[in-house]
């Protein structure tokens, strides 16, 4: 409340200092309306420990208005909505909100001020950072209340400092709804970009960062980062997330590309990433002390590309099979969205669970130069999981999948997608067949 009052006073002061009435009128008159209409169909046929068949169709999207810039000052707001069109009796929950029902939300409401190479943006907004992000993979994204300062005075460098105070889980967060698989799912939820808490169903509500993640109010998350990109083929970045009384997380990544010595038509690149987490303050998420490391080798040849990635998560050598909060001590916890791991599947996100060794291979081809505006890709991910990961049993989970995106020339700004994923051994069972499924998604996005 205090922050919002300060922001309002600053805005009023800036406007009243120079022809307030006319300037305010022109800011709104020359503003910009944009948005997206999204139709989403998802169908999942389970096998193993579950045999149900569920599907759902939603229609929603967002409508956004941004004022014109006046001496660096502007305002923005966006309305988000998802609504049920049709569903099976066993409705897929990941397209909707509480109780698997449609919902609407004022998702963005911010003040922005630009001065030379510095930008401040404060209020409700969409964030996409390595360990706190929108995860816009279903109908509606996750959103934040944050106060973000960025600066580009140093050549080829972007500096960021932010205070993130609230988190509004998007519809995708319900795909990892902890109560569905408890107790092991509490660990899966916390390592898949969401809270570990059982029975959390707060989709669309702006909650204190700590309250959402661990059930206790905290002072939020302070974020600092530096990104250096001297050329298109070289980029290095480091991020620090200090989640008060929960943990401190450091994310680092380096990407280097070059031309093949034999021919410049072949463009290899190499990437590496690490995530180091340690408990801080009151240690509300337990005695976290974990490390994740991954590498990726990519080769692009004309319109085709392929990569192979490998990752390892620190191992729990306690000698027991920990569950609940204890199983997170050696895991990488990402309770506020964001999923930078090279080895993640479309659905399977076991790479952050303790002791997991993951591998992923993928290929893609852009058919544009062949006369079709189609981008197609396929992948296979494998997760070699330790018995101390939180499930209490060692196993190898796998996930093949594909993604096809088509932009028809006849309808500008329309994108059609067909996606599929087919996990096996997603959750091992000591009695009966392990959990798996076949899932298909059909998505239509119209941007305006």
Buried (B, 14 or more C-beta within 10 A) or exposed (E): EEEEEEBEEBBEEBBEEEEEEEBBEBBEEEBEEEBBBBBBBBBBBBBBBBEEBBBBBBBBBBBBBBBBBBEBBBBBBBBBBBBBBEBBEBBBBBBBBEEBEBBBBBBBBBBBBBEEEBBBBBBBBBBEBBBBBBBBBBBBBBBBBBBBBBBBEEEEBBBBBBBBBBBBBBBBBBBBBBEBBBBBBBBBBBBBBBBBBBEBBBBBBBBBBBBBBBEEBBBBBBBEBBBBBEEEEBBBBBBBBBBBBBBBBBBBBBBBBEEEEEEEEBBBBEBBBBBBBBBBBEBBBBEBEBBBBBBBBBBBEEEEBBBBBBBBBBBBEEEEBBBBBBBBBBBBBBBBBBBBBBBBBBBBBBBBBBBBBBBBBBEBBBBEEEEBBBBBBBBBBBBBBBBBBBBBBBBBBBBBBBBBBBBEEEEEEBBBBBBBBBBBBBBBBEEEBBBBBBBBBBBBBBEE
